[in-house]
Amino acid sequence: MSGALASLPASAPAAGNRARRGGARVLPGFNITLGFTLLYLSLIVLIPLSALVFKTFTLTWPQFWEAVTAPRVLASYRLTFGASLIAALVNVVFGLLVAWVLVRYSFPGKKIVDALVDLPFALPTAVAGISLTALLAGNGWIGQYLEPHGIQLAFNPNGVVIALIFIGLPFVVRTVQPVLEDAEKELEEAATCLGATRWQTFSRVIFPSIAPALLTGFAMAFARGVGEYGSVIFIAGNMPMISEITPLIIISKLEQYDYAGATAVATVMLVVSFVLLLLINGLQTWQRRRSGGSNA
């Protein structure tokens, strides 16, 4: 037996190791995987976006500028991006609180609350808009008690913000929750033993580790808010110059067969959203490098 083993070539163990490593692969090689990835992204993302841009190029520059800077369109920009920003900032605060409670505390009905967080994901957006309107309108369950005091939450920009908060909350919670679950509690205990207050422990130990996840959740909630349509049109009132969102402007132009004008407005939204997401991703990268350097 020993003679048979000795007669094997010296490269046999290495070949066996390579075979085992190769056999552990689930996906094909890098070149094939990259090719399929680029093909899929091209079919799903790049080609539709390219068609959007090419259709916009059918307009001359004065026509494009007139389409994207009309007073009604500018008012819709301000409402869409402003409401999305406010809703995303609110969700950063309260999404962090919800994630913190779900991770750090045990209480009756915790699994039900955890499941309710995903409700905006599963609920059709039109149903969400109708439900919010039924609650907050002047004759709704909640609105009938607020409007006599001068508080109107439906059919104005307030309703837009509320709808965007509703559909954006799960993005922050589900992004921050796993990071909090993986956080090392020993670091918090060490900070407490060294005399740190609760605020110092949170700001110097916990927050740096969850900041990239918070930024990611903020970016996802903001991007969802910018493109949201179904849950907003029912509660916004859709009054020109007051509560009309940009997606509704695009739909209106399409119904008027103004395809070039619709794609022009959509291109502006695409560019602004892309730039904002790029800035947020840059902030995330900077935060990770800073955290890595400080930990080192």
N, C-alpha and C positions, 0 to 999 in steps of 0.2 A: 504493500500500500504506500509506504513511504517512497519507494522507488517510482511508483506511478506519479505521485505528487511532484517528485523531483524532476520528472521528465516534462512537466508542463512548462511552457515558455514563461519567461519572467513577466511578460506583459499581460498574462491571463488575469491576475487579480485586478489590475487597473482597468482591463476591459470589462470585467464583471461589475466593478463599481460604476463605470460609465453606463453600462446596460441598466443597472438598478436605478441610477439617477434618471436615465432617459425613460425608463418604464414608469417613473413616478409622475411624469408630465400628464396633465389632464388636457391641456390645450395644445394645439400644434405650435410650431416654431414661431419665432418673433416675426419673421417676414410675412408669413401667412396671416397671423393674427393681426398685424398692423394693416395689412391689405384689406381684410374684412372690416376692420374698425373704420378706416378711411372711407370705404365704400358705403358703409351704413350711415356714417355721419354725413356724407355727401347727399345721400338719398333723403335723409330725414331732416337735415338742418341746412346744409350749404346750398343745395339747389333751390329750395323754396325761398331762402333769403336772397339768393342771387336773382331770382325772378322778380322779387319785390324791388330790388335796386334797379334792375334793367327796365322795369316798367316805369319807374320814376324818371329815368333818363329820357323818356319820350317827351318830357316837358322841357321847355327852354328855361334858362335861369330866372328870368322875370316871372314866368308862370309858376315855377316851383316856389319862388320866394313869396309870391302873392298867395299861394295855396297854404303855405305853412305859417304865415304871419298874419292871417286874417284875424280881426279882433275876437271873433267867436272861437277860433282855434287857439289863440293865445290864452284866452280865459280857461279853456279846457285843459291846457298844459298846466296852468297854475293850480287848478283844482286836482288834477290827476297826480302830478308829482308831489304837490304839497300834502294832499291827504295821504298818499302812500308813505311819505316820509314820517308824518305824524303817527300814523298807525304802526309803522315798523318800530319807531322809538318807544311807543307805549308797550308794544309786544316784547321788546327787549327787557323792560323792567318787570312786567307782570309775567312774562314767559319764564324769566329766571326764577321768580318767586314760586310759580307753579312747579317747575322742575325741582326746585329745592325741597318743597314740601313732599313731593312724590318720592324723592330719593332718601331724604333724611328722617322722615317720620312715618310711623305706622298708625293707622286709624281705621275705624270701621268704614267700609265702603271705598277703600283706597283703590281697589281694582276697577270699580265703577267710574270713579273720577279719572283714573288713568285711561279708561276706554273712551270717556267723553271728550278727552283732548283730541282724539282722532276723528270726532264727529264731523268737523268742517271738511276733512278729506273725503269722507264717504258721502256726505250730503250733497245733492245737486245744488249748484250755486243759485239757480232760480228759486229753489225751495227755501234756501237760506234767506234770500232777499224778501220773499213773500212773508216768511216767518218774522223777520225783523220788522217789516212794515206793519204786520198785524199787532206786534207788541208796542211799537213806538209811535204809530200814527195818532192823530188827535182823538180818535175813537177806539184806540187799542187798549190792551190791558194795562200798560204802563203809561202810555202817552196821555190818556184821559185824566191822569192825576198831575201830569207835569205841565201841560199846555195852559191850564188856568193860571199858573204861576209864571207864564211867559217863557217856559223852557220848551222849545220845539226841537225834536231830535230827528224827525222824518221830513222828507221832501225839501232838504236843504243840504249844504256841505257837511253838517254834523252827521247826517245819516250816511254819507259816503265814508266818513272816517270810521264810524261804528261798524259798517259792513266790512271794511278792510281789516279792522282789528279782529273781527270774528274769523275771517278766512285765513289770516296770517299767523294767529297764535300758535297753531301746531308746529309750524316751521321752527320757531324759536325753542319751544319745549322739547321737541324730539331731537334737536341738534345739541342742546346743552345737557339734557338728561344723561346720556351715556358718559359724557365727560365727567359729570359729577359722580356718577357711580364708580368710575375708575380712579377718582382722586384718592391720593394717599392721606388717610386720616391721621397717620402718624406725624405728618408735618404740622397739622393743625394742633395736635397734642403737644408737640415740641414747642411750637410758638406760644401756646398757653403756659407751658411750664417755664418759659423764659420771661414771662410777665407781659406778654402782648395782650391787649384788649381784644374784644370780639371784632371791633371795626378794623383794628390793625391786622388781625388774623385774616379777615376777609379780603382787605385791600392789598395785602402784601403776599399772602400765601395762596388763597383760593382764586381771587379774581385773575391774576396773571395766567393761571392754567386754563381758565374757562373763557378768557377774552377772545381767542380765535374762534371758538365755537359760537360765542355771542355775535361776533361780526358775521359769521356765516349765516346764522339764523336771521340776523337783520337784513342781510343781502337777499336771502330767499324770500322773506316776507315782503320786502320792498318790491322785488321783481314781480312777485305774484300780485301785489296791489296795483302796480302800473298797468298790467294787462287784464285786470279783472273786469268783467262785464255783467255776468248774470246776476250776481248778488247785489249789484249797485243800482241797476236801472230801476228797480222797483221802489227803492227807498230814497233815491236821490231827488226825484221830482223832475229831472231832466229839463230844467229851465235854462234856456240859452243865456250865457254870460254869468250864470249864478251857480247852477248845480249840474252842468252838463260835462260828462267826462270825455276824454279823448277817444276811447274805443267807440263811444256812441257817435262821435263825429265821423269816424271812419265808416261805421255801418251806414250812417245817413248818406255819405258820399257814394257808397256802393249801391244803395237803393236808387240813387239818382244817376247811376251808370257813369259816375265820375271816377273811373278806376285809377287814372293817373293821379288825381288829387288825393284819393284815399291812400295810395301807396306812398305818396309824398309825405303825408302826415305820419303814416306808419314808419317810414324810414327815419324821420326825426325822433320818434319814440325809441326806435331800435338803437340809434346812435347814442342818444342820451343814456339809455339804460345800460348799454355796453360800456360806456365810459365810466359810469358810476360803479358798476360791478368790477371793472378793472381796478379802479381806485381802492375799492374795498378789499379785493384780493391782494393788492399791494400792501395794504395795511396789515392784513393777516400775515403775509410773509415777513414783514418787518417785526410784527409782534412775536412770531415764532423765533426769529433770530435773536431778538432781544432777550426772550425768555431763556433760550438755549445758552446765550452768553452769560446771563446772570446766574444760571444754574451751574455753569462751569466755574 
